[in-house]
Amino acid sequence: MASLHHQVCLNHHAREAVAKCPDCGHFYCRECIAEHDDRVICAACLRKMLKPEPARHSPLFTWLARAAAFGFSVMIGWIAYYSVAKILFSIPTSFHDGTLWQKGFLDQ
């Protein structure tokens, strides 16, 4: 492996490298490195390290949320079908028997 003084910066190819990132193993110049927790680290690895992890919910919470969503969707479906049935039941029986059309209601 080549020593540090023969390396160039990964981002600035005309500059000599002054440090090697311990996480990714690339060489960087003075502008591309930062000191964090008594370590010299590159900006990309520092961003990855400081990026907050997404919140993890417990399996019980996930199960309860899915059950609530399913129950809510069943309730909405029941309300929709109930409303349509109520409208259909409000139509007079003469419409269903065909006698409404035989009366000639358009001739009135």
Residue pairs with C-beta under 8 A, 6 or more apart in sequence:
4 17
4 18
4 19
4 20
4 27
5 16
7 16
7 17
7 20
7 27
8 14
8 15
8 16
8 17
8 27
9 15
9 16
9 17
9 27
9 28
9 29
9 32
10 17
10 26
10 27
10 28
10 32
10 42
11 28
11 29
11 32
12 29
12 31
12 32
15 29
15 31
16 29
17 27
17 28
17 29
18 28
18 29
18 30
18 33
19 27
19 28
19 33
19 40
20 26
20 27
20 28
21 27
21 28
21 33
21 40
21 41
21 42
21 45
22 39
22 40
22 41
23 41
23 42
23 45
23 48
23 49
24 42
24 44
24 45
26 42
28 42
32 42
32 43
33 40
33 41
33 42
33 43
34 40
34 41
34 42
34 43
34 46
35 41
36 46
36 49
41 49
57 65
92 100
94 100
94 103
